[in-house]
Amino acid sequence: MRNRKLTPYVLVLPAWTWLALFFVVPIGGMLSLSLTTGNVITGFQQTFEVGNYADAIGTYWEQILRSLFYGGCATLVCIAVGYPMAYWIAFRGGAYKSTYLLLLLLPFFVSFVLRTISWRFFLSDNGVVLGPLKDLGLLPDGFAVLNTAPAVILGLAYNFLPFMVLPIYAVLERMDPHLVEAAHDLYSNRLRAFAHVILPVSLPGVFAGVLMTFIPTSADYVNASVLGGTHNTMIGNVIRTQYLVNNNYPIAASITFVLMGLLLVGIFSYARALGTERVMEVHTS
């Protein structure tokens, strides 16, 4: 009898050990580092310098806000593109659903950096898109997309689109087809049936997709480096520079925790506004 009671704890022990070693311990070390002073030559001393956080916010508030804005825009683009894609695969994919999902995930077989660099060639001033349009006179010769905010947002949306599609698809694919038929009978047209039945049922997938998209896009630095240029620096670029170039570990750790705190506030606010408990009740009912 005692062994039966201990079995769940034994089974979950490896996962908790993994989280403790590779999440809790590093987070604790980074938190301690963010409160230190000094440099790599003389060493860092634990002085509980909370002023590091004020310095981080005061110096890099623009990059922080830009990162949240870019992440939010990329998430909205992923919803606009990913929801119809997930809907079509779930309800119109038929026997080829697995094939369509494989095509969606196929870019993941290529390095993240290489995928981003490919967009640089795709969006270049005389590339495969802008070049022909300029030759036809549809765009002025000085028109450019690279090194702009839209280029960064498009790159983020492209790289993280599957993280939006898959949760939404997983929810829609489990929907009872008779529920959709009943919705069409009750609400007469497809738009009202979608708004009153399909969309509320799919909200858990949208919620999960937003979390899986907004968090990594807000902290990303590769797209800003490759597609954005010097005037579109995100907070991830700042953290990377502070860690690897300036060796200013306390400030880098402070910026990391500021970003983490803002993301948590945003996530909880989003969950409260969406009403996740109500959403889950709708999903499970």
Secondary structure, DSSP 8 states (H G I E B T S, - for coil): -HHHHHHHHHHHHHHHHHHIIIIIHHHHHHHHHTTEEEETTTEEEE---THHHHHHHHHHHHHHHHHHHHHHHHHHHHHHHHHHHHHHHHHH-GGGHHHHHHHHHGGGGS-HHHHHHHHHHHTSTTSTTHHHHHHTTSS-TT---TTSHHHHHHHHHHHHHHHHHHHHHHHHHTS-HHHHHHHHHHHSSHHHHIIIIIHHHHHHHHHHHHHHHHHHHHH--HHIIIII-GGG--HHHHHHHHHHTS--HHHHHHHHHHHHHHHHHHHHHHHHHHTHHHHHHHHH-
